[in-house]
C-alpha cells in the first residue's frame, strides 16, 4: 500500500529556499507519475509540479517555473521539490501525490492522482 509522508516544510524568508521530500513509507513506490500540489487558506488545491516515473519529463505551473524543481529517486521511493526564490504567495500546505498512471497530457488535473500525503506547511515571510 502506498503511504506518502511529506517533510521539509517550515518558515522561510522571502528569497530563501526550502526542499520538500515525499517518501513512500509503504515501500511500494509504484511506476507512476508523481506530483506536488499546494493549498493556501481559503483557496482550492492547485497544481505545482509533476514528474514521470523515469524522471525524464517534468511539468510545472507557470507561477513556479524557473524557481521550483521537481525530482525523484526511485531507489529511495522519494520525490523532491526544491523551492528557490520563495515568495510570500508561496505560503500554503504542500501535498505530494501519486498518479494512477504515468503518461498524461494534463498532469495538473487533480483527479488523475490516486494517493495523497498529509501535507507539509510552508510559510514564507516578507
N, C-alpha and C positions, 0 to 999 in steps of 0.2 A: 504494500500500500504506500502511495506517495504521501509523505509528510513533509511539508515545507516549513522551514524555520528561517526567518529573516533576522539579520543583525547588522550593526554598523551605523544605525541612526544616532541622532543626537543633536546638540545645539552647536551651530557654527555661525561665524560672522559672514556677512556678505563678502563675496570674493574668495571665500575659502573653499575647501574640498572635503568631501566625505566619500567613503567607499562602502557600499552596501553589499552584503553577501546573502545568499539564499541557498541553504543546504537541504538536501533531501534526507532527512534523518531516517527514513524508512529504507534507505539504500536500494530503492527501486527506481532509480533515475531512468525514466523512460526515454526512448529515442524520439522525443518530440520537441517542437519549438517551445521556447520559454519567453516570458515577457515580464516587464515591470510596469506597474500602474501606480497611480497616486490618487489620493482623495483628500482635498482640503475641506475644512469645516464649512458646512452648508453648500458644498458643491458635489457634483457627481464624480464618480471614479473615472479617471481618464488615462488613456494610453501614454506611456513614456517611451518604451523601447522594447524590441523583441529580437530574438536570435534563433536561427535554425539549429538543429541538433549538431551539425558539423561545425557550426560557428562561422562558416564562410559568408553567411548572409546576415546582415543586421538591418534593423529598421528603427527609425526614430521619429518622435513627434517633432514638429517644426520648432517648438519652443525650447528644445534641448539640444538640437543639432549643433555640433561644434563644442558643446560643453560637457555632455554626458557620453559615456562609452559603456556599452554592454559587452560582456564576455562570459565564457563558461569554461569550466574544467570538468569534463565528463568523468574523468578518473576519480575526482573528488565529489562528484554529484553536486556541484555547486555552480551557481550563476552569480555574476557580479554586476554591479552598477557603479562605475566610477563617476562621481559628480564633481565637476570643477566649476569655477566661476559662479558659485552659488548666488542666488538672488533671494530676497525675502519672499517673492512669489513662488519659490520652490517649496515653501513650507507646506507640509502635508504628511499624511501617513502613506508610506510606500509599501506596496504589496508585490510579491512575485507570484507567478502563476505558470502552470504547465498547460500547454495547449493539447487539444485532443488529437492533433496530428502534427505534421511537420511542414507541409507545403500549402501555403495560402496566398491569396492576393490581397488580403486585408487583415494584417496582424493586429490592427488597432481595434478589432471587434471583440469586445469582452466576452461575447457568447461562445467564442472559439476555445476559451480556456476552461479546463475541467477541474483543476485543483488550484487552491489558493492558500497562501500563507496567512499568518495572523496580522502581519503588518508591522512596520517599524516607523517610529515618529522621526521626522526630520524637521528641525526648526532653524530657520536662517534669520539672524538678527540684522537689522540695518545699521 
